[in-house]
């Protein structure tokens, strides 16, 4: 199967130079997904506006259209039912990511996850023998060496790097249903139940939101053969059906509607792919198509998806593939949480992202939409919605008895993942780059005093305890620490650990 698919991918090479012809030096406005649409300083990302950046000539458009049509027409729709089995968690490891994956796996086991884990190692040079032969197996995890699985037939045709490894990791993992995690992504509760519940069961693909509005070029839709309707089907950012960021005109005027609020387009916001869930049974062709987008991403598809705006990379490829192939998907509705702290100048320093529980998200969304469907209006706040709903929903005994019960409440799902991406939790690097020490030489909590309240426990303290356990108690030898004495690494871990323990009383409480 791999040989056949990779031959198709090889044959679909557009064979044109990389796309980099922009209309001007200007790039797309840094547009947050939750920024108000009524903000006059923020350009509306209409079809016209998004057409004014990356430019393609007729030859480029034709080559990419033919390549895209060829791959979609020829990729297999299904695979041998024995190829993949069961549910599991997958990481891309290698180099500095081996340590981060180990830290996340330790957390997964600590919060009660029992799912098998596979860590895909991109190159032979990045394979750590002790880690893969002894440590990971003790945690019900194993290494998969990518070149060995793909074989020389594939590796001789393609050079893989960077963002392409995620799609490859999904392909070579043995599981039919996968939770793909970045190595610096740490679940704060066991995610095992997600495989057995909605929205995964009905959709087979779950994506989580990023901070940004989608900046995909209208030319991508031409290349993919997608007809975009002028009809508006979405109204920008909403908090479970309440359009808090405000709405611009509800008329179907393409020159006033954000392109990605229109029927046929990939919906806003962009995807934060530090976590992704996929069923290969329902989405194998989507996965192959996402692999095509990633193999030809740096030269063609990453510029088409992001046009030089924030967060270019693999993140848009999975949802785009599902939209092209008309496959079901679920985007977590709740906007992500920014973790961080305020420095001595009272500037907020972002250090990580909190992503929410899709099951709780799905239940809140469906509950609200079921009630809101009684009204034809779109509401900008919960008070306005409830005042209207009281008039049209038959008042139940529950409402009569308790005037505090509202038809819809501003509920929030629990945080399930912490993407600890900037800075990454490497104790030596954190010390050497000054990330855990302020300008006065004082140690700091990089996630601030409010995180424990939002998560339910002192996440930062637990991570440093885990570091101490792995490095100083188990004395696991990790490649990234090989140039340091173990006593040096442990001393640094211990110093930060003592500081964190001394500040527990300063944390925000309910």
Secondary structure, DSSP 8 states (H G I E B T S, - for coil): -HHHHHHHHHHT---S-----BSSS------BTTS-TT-TTS----HHHHTTSB---HHHHHHHHHHHHHHHHHS-S---TTS--SEEEEEE-STHHHHHHHHHHHHHHHTT---EEEEEE-SGGG--HHIIIIIHHHTTEEEEEHHHHH-HHHHTT----TTHHHHHHHHHSS-SEEEEE-TTEEESS--GGGGGSTTHHHHSEEEEE-SB-----HHHHHHTT----S-B---S--BTTB-TT-----S--TTTS-GGGBTTS--SS-EEEEEEEEEHHHHHHHHHHHHHHHHTIIIIIHHHHHTT-TT-SGGGHHHHHHHHTT---EE--S--EEEEEE-TTS-EEEEEEEEE-HHHHHHHHHHHHHHHTT-SS-BSSHHHHHHHHHHHS---HHHHH-TT--SS------EEEEE--SS---HHHHHHTTTTB-TTS-B--TT-TTHHHHHSS-HHHHHHHHHIIIIIIS----GGGTTS-HHHHHHHHHHHHHHHHHTGGGS---
